Amino acid sequence: MSLFRDTRRDEEPRREPETMDAPRRAWWRERRVIIAAAIVVGLLLIVLLWRSCHGTAAAGEPNVVVSVQVAKVERGAIASEVIAVATLAARREATISPRVAAPIAQMPLLTNRPVHAGDVLAVLESRDLAAQRAEAAAAVTEAETTAHTTANGSVPLTNAQDVKAVRDARGALDNAQKTYERRKVLYDQGGISKKELEASQLAVTQAEDDLRLAEASTSAHRGVTNPGDIRVAEARAQQSRKRLANLDAQLGYTVIRAPFNGMVTQQFQYQGELANPGGKLLTIADTSNLIAKMQLGEETATRLKVGDTVKVVPDDLPGQPFPGTINLVGRAADPQSHSVEVWVLVPNPTGRLRPNGVARVVIAAQAVASAVIVPASAVTLDATNGNSGTVMVVDDKSIAHEVHVTIGVRSGGRMQITSGLKGGETVVIEGNYGLPDGTKVAIPSATSAPAAAAEP
């Protein structure tokens, strides 16, 4: 009995799991059916999708239409742009200094005030100079009067006296000779003594000497003395006139005037202060024309010439270019930086540009007259700084085709195409990145724009 019971105890535990796992086994069988069905459905969908894609591709018609924006390839002028930083300076600028030392009698506040050539800017104290000028004027009158008297009074009077002296000397000589002749006759007749004859002969000699002296004196007066007196008188008159002119000039220096049309940019002294020669008083700048001064590399400078037009964009007025003209290209390069100084003349009639400001000068170089031009957005470059890339050209069936092109001159938002396009084609400028070759595109009617419109 004990052995039988032990055998049943061993069999009962083996039967209990079979009765307890039946529901669980049924659940697992249902789950396997569901998973198998899902796998079959998935495979069917993949097969259908693969057949659909390859079937439409085999038919040759794209099943996707991409909306893009396009532009026409044009022919026109283009030039590469060189941008340089320049400093604006007034074309004409003058720092005014006084020429005489004197207090400033009149001088208003002039900073930022426009002035015209000849306008009075300041008046210096000048009463002492005015007194000296009056004295010099009187001296001029006196010297000129003396010169006139010498030339028209003293000299003619001296000449008349010389003529009379010569005439008197000749008359005395004639009288002495006649007296000598009479006495000689009497002496020969024994009427007078020899001593009286000798006295008459001595009188003739003295008369001859007096005549020679009168003639020599006349010649000396006319040849040396009289002209010398006139020249001395005229020199004194001229000296007095020059002193008067010097004082007039100094008086003129006390009235300070504007040398040219412009604007007072700085005022260093004010009314009541003492102005000294060489000291700064005012600075006037002609702001109607400015000079943009910049340094360029030698290679760029060699392509420029006087008269070339450029664009000047001041930093304080971004987006507002001003036209300029190159009026100086340096002949020598800086020994350190090997750069060349270039000046650009910028008209500034409205005064919007400020002297000593900073601006960027956009220079068009390597100009091409008739080039194939596309917007820069139409080209997908092979490399960022490369000269080759691709464009998507749209044909008359609105199919985009990839075309390899070579890039030439770049100017802002435009590029020159040296090979690959001829001009007149329609290229994609928006939506071309990653666009497959042969894709059908949709072109909105209002988005078509010429290539030139891409220029900033």
MARBA-940541 format. One record per residue (C-alpha): residue number from 1; residue in three letters; chain; x, y, z. Coordinates in Angstrom, 1 decimal. Layout:
   marti   ronu   kemar     east    north       up
     NUM    ala       A        X        Y        Z
...
//
This chain:
   marti   ronu   kemar     east    north       up
       1    met       A      0.0      0.0      0.0
       2    ser       A      2.7      2.5      0.8
       3    leu       A      4.3      1.9     -2.5
       4    phe       A      1.1      2.5     -4.4
       5    arg       A      0.4      5.7     -2.6
       6    asp       A      3.8      7.0     -3.2
       7    thr       A      3.4      6.4     -7.0
       8    arg       A      0.2      8.4     -7.2
       9    arg       A      1.7     11.3     -5.3
      10    asp       A      4.4     11.4     -7.9
      11    glu       A      1.9     11.4    -10.8
      12    glu       A     -0.5     14.0     -9.6
      13    pro       A      1.9     16.9     -9.7
      14    arg       A      2.6     16.1    -13.4
      15    arg       A     -1.1     16.3    -14.4
      16    glu       A     -1.8     19.7    -12.6
      17    pro       A      0.3     21.9    -15.0
      18    glu       A     -1.4     20.4    -18.1
      19    thr       A     -4.8     21.5    -16.8
      20    met       A     -3.6     25.0    -15.7
      21    asp       A     -1.7     25.9    -19.0
      22    ala       A     -4.5     25.3    -21.5
      23    pro       A     -5.9     28.8    -21.5
      24    arg       A     -2.5     30.3    -21.8
      25    arg       A     -1.5     28.2    -24.7
      26    ala       A     -4.7     29.2    -26.6
      27    trp       A     -3.8     32.9    -26.1
      28    trp       A     -0.3     32.4    -27.5
      29    arg       A     -1.7     30.6    -30.6
      30    glu       A     -4.1     33.6    -31.3
      31    arg       A     -1.2     36.1    -30.9
      32    arg       A      1.0     34.2    -33.4
      33    val       A     -1.8     34.3    -35.9
      34    ile       A     -2.2     38.1    -35.5
      35    ile       A      1.5     38.7    -35.8
      36    ala       A      1.8     36.6    -38.9
      37    ala       A     -1.2     38.4    -40.5
      38    ala       A      0.4     41.8    -39.8
      39    ile       A      3.7     40.7    -41.3
      40    val       A      1.9     39.5    -44.5
      41    val       A      0.0     42.7    -44.8
      42    gly       A      3.2     44.8    -44.4
      43    leu       A      5.0     42.8    -47.1
      44    leu       A      2.0     43.3    -49.4
      45    leu       A      2.1     47.1    -48.8
      46    ile       A      5.9     47.2    -49.5
      47    val       A      5.4     45.2    -52.7
      48    leu       A      2.6     47.5    -53.9
      49    leu       A      4.5     50.6    -53.1
      50    trp       A      7.6     49.4    -55.0
      51    arg       A      5.5     48.5    -58.0
      52    ser       A      3.8     51.8    -57.9
      53    cys       A      7.1     53.8    -57.8
      54    his       A      8.8     51.8    -60.5
      55    gly       A      5.7     51.7    -62.7
      56    thr       A      5.4     55.4    -62.8
      57    ala       A      9.1     55.9    -63.3
      58    ala       A      9.0     53.5    -66.2
      59    ala       A      6.2     55.5    -67.7
      60    gly       A      8.6     58.6    -67.9
      61    glu       A      6.3     61.1    -66.1
      62    pro       A      7.4     62.6    -62.8
      63    asn       A      4.9     62.2    -60.1
      64    val       A      6.2     65.3    -58.0
      65    val       A      5.8     69.0    -59.1
      66    val       A      8.0     71.5    -57.2
      67    ser       A      7.2     75.2    -57.0
      68    val       A     10.2     77.4    -57.7
      69    gln       A     11.1     80.9    -58.6
      70    val       A     13.0     81.7    -61.8
      71    ala       A     14.8     84.4    -63.6
      72    lys       A     16.0     85.0    -67.2
      73    val       A     19.7     84.8    -68.0
      74    glu       A     20.7     88.2    -69.4
      75    arg       A     23.6     89.8    -71.2
      76    gly       A     25.0     93.1    -69.9
      77    ala       A     27.9     94.8    -68.2
      78    ile       A     29.3     93.5    -65.0
      79    ala       A     32.4     94.2    -62.9
      80    ser       A     33.9     92.8    -59.8
      81    glu       A     33.6     94.9    -56.7
      82    val       A     36.5     95.9    -54.4
      83    ile       A     35.4     97.3    -51.0
      84    ala       A     37.9     99.5    -49.1
      85    val       A     37.6    101.6    -45.9
      86    ala       A     38.2    105.3    -46.5
      87    thr       A     38.4    108.5    -44.4
      88    leu       A     36.4    111.5    -45.5
      89    ala       A     38.2    114.8    -45.6
      90    ala       A     37.2    118.2    -46.8
      91    arg       A     38.5    119.1    -50.3
      92    arg       A     39.6    122.5    -49.0
      93    glu       A     40.3    123.2    -45.4
      94    ala       A     42.1    126.2    -43.7
      95    thr       A     43.1    126.9    -40.2
      96    ile       A     43.0    130.7    -39.8
      97    ser       A     45.6    132.4    -37.6
      98    pro       A     45.9    136.2    -36.8
      99    arg       A     48.9    138.1    -38.3
     100    val       A     49.1    140.7    -35.6
     101    ala       A     49.0    140.5    -31.8
     102    ala       A     45.8    142.3    -30.6
     103    pro       A     42.7    141.7    -28.4
     104    ile       A     39.7    140.3    -30.3
     105    ala       A     37.3    143.2    -30.4
     106    gln       A     34.4    141.5    -32.3
     107    met       A     33.9    137.8    -32.9
     108    pro       A     30.5    135.9    -32.6
     109    leu       A     30.1    132.2    -32.1
     110    leu       A     30.8    130.7    -35.5
     111    thr       A     31.0    126.9    -35.1
     112    asn       A     28.9    125.1    -37.6
     113    arg       A     28.0    128.4    -39.3
     114    pro       A     28.2    128.5    -43.2
     115    val       A     30.3    131.4    -44.5
     116    his       A     31.1    132.9    -47.9
     117    ala       A     34.4    134.2    -49.2
     118    gly       A     35.1    137.7    -47.9
     119    asp       A     32.7    137.5    -44.9
     120    val       A     34.1    139.2    -41.7
     121    leu       A     34.8    136.5    -39.1
     122    ala       A     36.6    138.6    -36.4
     123    val       A     37.8    142.2    -35.8
     124    leu       A     40.9    142.9    -33.7
     125    glu       A     41.7    146.0    -31.7
     126    ser       A     43.5    148.5    -34.1
     127    arg       A     43.5    152.0    -32.6
     128    asp       A     47.3    152.1    -32.2
     129    leu       A     47.8    151.0    -35.8
     130    ala       A     45.3    153.6    -37.0
     131    ala       A     47.3    156.3    -35.3
     132    gln       A     50.6    155.1    -36.8
     133    arg       A     48.8    155.0    -40.2
     134    ala       A     47.7    158.6    -39.9
     135    glu       A     51.3    159.7    -39.0
     136    ala       A     52.6    157.7    -42.0
     137    ala       A     50.1    159.4    -44.3
     138    ala       A     51.3    162.8    -43.2
     139    ala       A     54.9    161.8    -43.8
     140    val       A     53.9    160.7    -47.3
     141    thr       A     52.4    164.1    -48.0
     142    glu       A     55.5    165.9    -46.8
     143    ala       A     57.9    163.7    -48.8
     144    glu       A     55.8    164.0    -52.0
     145    thr       A     55.7    167.8    -51.6
     146    thr       A     59.4    168.0    -51.1
     147    ala       A     60.0    165.8    -54.2
     148    his       A     57.7    168.0    -56.2
     149    thr       A     59.4    171.2    -55.0
     150    thr       A     62.8    169.8    -55.7
     151    ala       A     62.0    168.7    -59.2
     152    asn       A     59.9    171.8    -60.2
     153    gly       A     61.4    174.6    -58.0
     154    ser       A     64.9    174.2    -56.7
     155    val       A     66.4    172.5    -59.7
     156    pro       A     65.0    175.1    -62.3
     157    leu       A     66.2    177.9    -60.0
     158    thr       A     69.7    176.5    -59.8
     159    asn       A     69.8    176.1    -63.5
     160    ala       A     68.8    179.8    -64.0
     161    gln       A     71.4    180.9    -61.6
     162    asp       A     74.0    178.9    -63.4
     163    val       A     73.0    180.5    -66.7
     164    lys       A     73.3    184.0    -65.2
     165    ala       A     76.7    183.2    -63.7
     166    val       A     78.1    182.0    -67.0
     167    arg       A     76.7    185.0    -68.8
     168    asp       A     78.1    187.4    -66.2
     169    ala       A     81.5    185.7    -66.4
     170    arg       A     81.6    186.0    -70.2
     171    gly       A     80.7    189.7    -70.0
     172    ala       A     83.4    190.3    -67.4
     173    leu       A     85.9    188.5    -69.6
     174    asp       A     85.0    190.5    -72.6
     175    asn       A     85.3    193.7    -70.7
     176    ala       A     88.7    192.8    -69.3
     177    gln       A     90.0    191.9    -72.7
     178    lys       A     88.9    195.2    -74.2
     179    thr       A     90.4    197.1    -71.3
     180    tyr       A     93.7    195.3    -71.8
     181    glu       A     93.7    196.1    -75.5
     182    arg       A     93.2    199.8    -74.9
     183    arg       A     95.9    200.0    -72.3
     184    lys       A     98.3    198.1    -74.5
     185    val       A     97.8    200.8    -77.1
     186    leu       A     98.4    203.5    -74.6
     187    tyr       A    101.4    201.6    -73.2
     188    asp       A    102.9    201.4    -76.7
     189    gln       A    102.4    205.2    -77.0
     190    gly       A    104.0    205.7    -73.6
     191    gly       A    100.8    207.0    -72.1
     192    ile       A    100.7    204.5    -69.2
     193    ser       A    103.2    202.5    -67.3
     194    lys       A    104.0    198.8    -67.7
     195    lys       A    102.5    198.1    -64.2
     196    glu       A     99.1    199.3    -65.3
     197    leu       A     99.3    197.1    -68.4
     198    glu       A    100.2    194.1    -66.3
     199    ala       A     97.2    194.8    -64.0
     200    ser       A     94.9    194.8    -67.1
     201    gln       A     96.4    191.5    -68.2
     202    leu       A     95.8    190.0    -64.7
     203    ala       A     92.2    191.1    -64.9
     204    val       A     91.7    189.2    -68.1
     205    thr       A     93.2    186.0    -66.6
     206    gln       A     90.9    186.3    -63.6
     207    ala       A     87.8    186.8    -65.8
     208    glu       A     88.8    183.7    -67.8
     209    asp       A     89.0    181.7    -64.6
     210    asp       A     85.6    182.9    -63.4
     211    leu       A     84.1    181.9    -66.7
     212    arg       A     85.5    178.4    -66.5
     213    leu       A     84.3    178.1    -62.9
     214    ala       A     80.8    179.2    -63.9
     215    glu       A     80.7    176.7    -66.8
     216    ala       A     82.0    173.9    -64.6
     217    ser       A     79.4    174.6    -61.9
     218    thr       A     76.6    174.6    -64.4
     219    ser       A     77.8    171.3    -65.8
     220    ala       A     78.0    169.8    -62.3
     221    his       A     74.5    171.0    -61.4
     222    arg       A     72.9    169.6    -64.5
     223    gly       A     74.8    166.3    -64.6
     224    val       A     75.0    165.3    -60.9
     225    thr       A     73.6    167.6    -58.3
     226    asn       A     70.2    168.3    -59.7
     227    pro       A     69.3    164.7    -60.7
     228    gly       A     70.7    163.5    -57.4
     229    asp       A     68.5    165.9    -55.4
     230    ile       A     65.4    164.7    -57.4
     231    arg       A     66.2    161.1    -56.8
     232    val       A     66.8    161.6    -53.1
     233    ala       A     63.5    163.4    -52.8
     234    glu       A     61.6    160.7    -54.8
     235    ala       A     63.2    157.9    -52.7
     236    arg       A     62.1    159.6    -49.5
     237    ala       A     58.6    159.9    -50.9
     238    gln       A     58.6    156.2    -51.9
     239    gln       A     59.9    155.1    -48.5
     240    ser       A     57.1    157.0    -46.8
     241    arg       A     54.5    155.5    -49.2
     242    lys       A     55.8    151.9    -48.4
     243    arg       A     55.6    152.5    -44.7
     244    leu       A     52.0    153.7    -45.2
     245    ala       A     51.3    150.5    -47.2
     246    asn       A     52.8    148.4    -44.5
     247    leu       A     50.5    150.0    -41.9
     248    asp       A     47.5    149.6    -44.2
     249    ala       A     48.3    145.9    -44.5
     250    gln       A     48.6    145.6    -40.7
     251    leu       A     45.3    147.4    -40.3
     252    gly       A     43.8    144.9    -42.9
     253    tyr       A     45.1    142.0    -40.8
     254    thr       A     42.9    143.2    -37.9
     255    val       A     39.8    142.4    -40.0
     256    ile       A     39.8    138.6    -40.5
     257    arg       A     37.7    137.4    -43.4
     258    ala       A     36.7    134.0    -44.8
     259    pro       A     39.1    132.8    -47.6
     260    phe       A     36.5    130.7    -49.4
     261    asn       A     32.9    129.4    -49.2
     262    gly       A     32.6    126.8    -46.5
     263    met       A     31.6    126.1    -42.9
     264    val       A     33.3    126.9    -39.6
     265    thr       A     34.1    123.5    -38.2
     266    gln       A     36.1    124.6    -35.1
     267    gln       A     36.5    127.9    -33.1
     268    phe       A     39.5    128.1    -30.8
     269    gln       A     39.3    131.7    -29.5
     270    tyr       A     36.5    134.0    -28.6
     271    gln       A     35.7    137.7    -28.2
     272    gly       A     37.9    139.5    -25.6
     273    glu       A     40.8    137.0    -25.8
     274    leu       A     44.3    138.1    -26.9
     275    ala       A     45.1    136.8    -30.4
     276    asn       A     48.7    136.1    -31.1
     277    pro       A     50.4    135.6    -34.5
     278    gly       A     50.5    131.9    -35.4
     279    gly       A     47.9    130.9    -32.9
     280    lys       A     44.7    129.0    -34.1
     281    leu       A     41.6    131.1    -34.4
     282    leu       A     39.2    129.2    -36.6
     283    thr       A     39.0    126.2    -39.0
     284    ile       A     37.0    126.5    -42.2
     285    ala       A     36.2    123.6    -44.4
     286    asp       A     34.6    123.5    -47.8
     287    thr       A     32.2    120.6    -47.4
     288    ser       A     30.5    120.9    -50.8
     289    asn       A     33.1    118.3    -52.0
     290    leu       A     34.8    115.7    -49.9
     291    ile       A     37.8    113.5    -50.5
     292    ala       A     37.6    109.8    -49.5
     293    lys       A     41.2    108.8    -48.8
     294    met       A     42.1    105.1    -48.7
     295    gln       A     44.9    102.6    -49.1
     296    leu       A     44.7     99.9    -51.8
     297    gly       A     46.9     97.0    -52.7
     298    glu       A     49.2     97.6    -55.7
     299    glu       A     47.4     95.0    -57.8
     300    thr       A     44.1     96.7    -57.4
     301    ala       A     45.5    100.2    -57.8
     302    thr       A     47.1     99.4    -61.1
     303    arg       A     43.6     98.7    -62.5
     304    leu       A     42.3    102.1    -61.5
     305    lys       A     42.7    105.4    -63.3
     306    val       A     41.6    109.0    -62.7
     307    gly       A     38.0    109.5    -63.7
     308    asp       A     36.7    106.0    -62.8
     309    thr       A     33.3    106.1    -61.0
     310    val       A     32.8    104.4    -57.6
     311    lys       A     30.2    104.2    -54.9
     312    val       A     30.8    105.7    -51.4
     313    val       A     28.7    104.3    -48.5
     314    pro       A     29.3    106.3    -45.2
     315    asp       A     29.1    104.3    -42.0
     316    asp       A     26.6    106.8    -40.5
     317    leu       A     24.3    106.4    -43.5
     318    pro       A     24.2    102.7    -44.3
     319    gly       A     22.4    101.7    -47.4
     320    gln       A     22.7    105.2    -48.9
     321    pro       A     25.5    105.2    -51.6
     322    phe       A     27.0    108.4    -52.9
     323    pro       A     28.6    108.6    -56.4
     324    gly       A     32.3    109.4    -56.4
     325    thr       A     35.1    109.8    -59.0
     326    ile       A     38.7    108.8    -58.6
     327    asn       A     40.9    111.9    -58.9
     328    leu       A     44.2    110.7    -57.6
     329    val       A     46.1    107.4    -57.7
     330    gly       A     49.4    107.4    -55.9
     331    arg       A     52.6    107.0    -57.9
     332    ala       A     54.5    105.4    -55.0
     333    ala       A     53.7    102.5    -52.7
     334    asp       A     54.1    102.5    -48.9
     335    pro       A     57.4    100.7    -48.1
     336    gln       A     55.8     98.9    -45.1
     337    ser       A     52.3     97.9    -46.3
     338    his       A     53.0     98.0    -50.0
     339    ser       A     49.7     99.8    -50.4
     340    val       A     48.9    102.8    -52.7
     341    glu       A     47.0    105.9    -51.7
     342    val       A     43.9    106.6    -53.7
     343    trp       A     41.6    109.6    -53.4
     344    val       A     37.9    109.7    -54.5
     345    leu       A     36.1    113.0    -55.0
     346    val       A     32.6    112.8    -53.5
     347    pro       A     30.1    115.7    -54.2
     348    asn       A     28.3    116.7    -51.1
     349    pro       A     26.0    119.6    -52.0
     350    thr       A     23.5    118.9    -49.3
     351    gly       A     26.1    118.5    -46.6
     352    arg       A     25.0    115.1    -45.4
     353    leu       A     28.5    113.7    -45.4
     354    arg       A     30.7    114.7    -42.5
     355    pro       A     34.4    115.5    -42.8
     356    asn       A     36.6    113.1    -40.9
     357    gly       A     34.0    110.4    -41.1
     358    val       A     34.5    106.8    -42.2
     359    ala       A     33.0    105.4    -45.4
     360    arg       A     33.3    102.2    -47.5
     361    val       A     34.2    102.7    -51.1
     362    val       A     32.9    100.2    -53.6
     363    ile       A     35.1    100.0    -56.7
     364    ala       A     34.1     98.2    -59.8
     365    ala       A     37.1     96.4    -61.3
     366    gln       A     37.6     93.9    -64.1
     367    ala       A     34.6     95.3    -66.1
     368    val       A     33.1     93.1    -68.8
     369    ala       A     30.9     94.9    -71.3
     370    ser       A     28.8     92.0    -72.7
     371    ala       A     28.6     89.2    -70.2
     372    val       A     26.2     86.4    -69.5
     373    ile       A     24.8     87.3    -66.1
     374    val       A     22.7     85.3    -63.6
     375    pro       A     21.6     86.0    -60.0
     376    ala       A     24.1     84.5    -57.5
     377    ser       A     21.3     82.5    -56.0
     378    ala       A     20.9     80.5    -59.2
     379    val       A     24.3     78.9    -58.9
     380    thr       A     25.2     76.0    -56.6
     381    leu       A     28.9     76.2    -56.3
     382    asp       A     31.1     73.1    -56.1
     383    ala       A     33.1     74.9    -53.4
     384    thr       A     32.6     78.2    -51.5
     385    asn       A     35.5     79.9    -53.3
     386    gly       A     35.3     77.8    -56.4
     387    asn       A     34.8     79.0    -60.0
     388    ser       A     32.5     76.2    -61.1
     389    gly       A     29.0     75.0    -60.1
     390    thr       A     25.6     74.0    -61.5
     391    val       A     22.4     75.8    -62.4
     392    met       A     19.0     74.4    -63.0
     393    val       A     17.7     75.4    -66.4
     394    val       A     13.9     75.2    -67.0
     395    asp       A     12.9     74.1    -70.5
     396    asp       A      9.6     75.0    -72.3
     397    lys       A      7.9     71.9    -70.7
     398    ser       A      8.7     73.2    -67.2
     399    ile       A     11.3     70.4    -66.6
     400    ala       A     14.4     71.5    -64.7
     401    his       A     17.8     70.3    -66.1
     402    glu       A     21.1     70.5    -64.3
     403    val       A     23.8     72.4    -66.3
     404    his       A     27.4     72.7    -65.3
     405    val       A     28.7     76.3    -65.5
     406    thr       A     32.0     78.2    -65.0
     407    ile       A     31.9     81.4    -63.0
     408    gly       A     33.8     84.6    -64.0
     409    val       A     33.3     88.1    -62.4
     410    arg       A     31.2     88.3    -59.2
     411    ser       A     29.4     91.5    -58.3
     412    gly       A     27.2     91.6    -55.3
     413    gly       A     24.2     89.4    -56.0
     414    arg       A     25.2     88.7    -59.6
     415    met       A     27.6     86.3    -61.3
     416    gln       A     29.1     86.2    -64.8
     417    ile       A     28.8     82.8    -66.6
     418    thr       A     31.8     82.2    -68.8
     419    ser       A     30.7     78.7    -70.0
     420    gly       A     27.5     76.6    -69.9
     421    leu       A     24.9     79.3    -70.7
     422    lys       A     24.4     81.6    -73.7
     423    gly       A     21.8     84.0    -72.4
     424    gly       A     18.0     84.0    -72.6
     425    glu       A     17.6     80.8    -70.6
     426    thr       A     15.3     80.5    -67.6
     427    val       A     17.1     79.4    -64.5
     428    val       A     15.8     78.5    -61.0
     429    ile       A     16.8     81.1    -58.4
     430    glu       A     14.8     79.8    -55.5
     431    gly       A     14.1     76.1    -54.7
     432    asn       A     17.1     74.9    -56.8
     433    tyr       A     19.1     73.5    -53.9
     434    gly       A     18.9     69.7    -53.9
     435    leu       A     16.4     69.7    -56.9
     436    pro       A     16.9     66.5    -58.9
     437    asp       A     17.6     66.6    -62.6
     438    gly       A     14.5     66.2    -64.7
     439    thr       A     12.0     67.4    -62.0
     440    lys       A      8.9     69.1    -63.2
     441    val       A      8.5     72.5    -61.7
     442    ala       A      5.7     75.0    -61.2
     443    ile       A      6.5     78.6    -62.0
     444    pro       A      4.2     81.2    -60.4
     445    ser       A      3.5     83.9    -62.9
     446    ala       A      4.5     86.8    -60.6
     447    thr       A      7.8     85.4    -59.6
     448    ser       A      9.7     85.5    -62.9
     449    ala       A     12.3     88.3    -62.6
     450    pro       A     15.2     89.4    -64.7
     451    ala       A     18.7     88.6    -63.5
     452    ala       A     19.5     92.3    -63.1
     453    ala       A     16.9     92.5    -60.3
     454    ala       A     19.2     90.5    -58.1
     455    glu       A     21.7     93.3    -57.9
     456    pro       A     21.6     95.0    -54.5
//
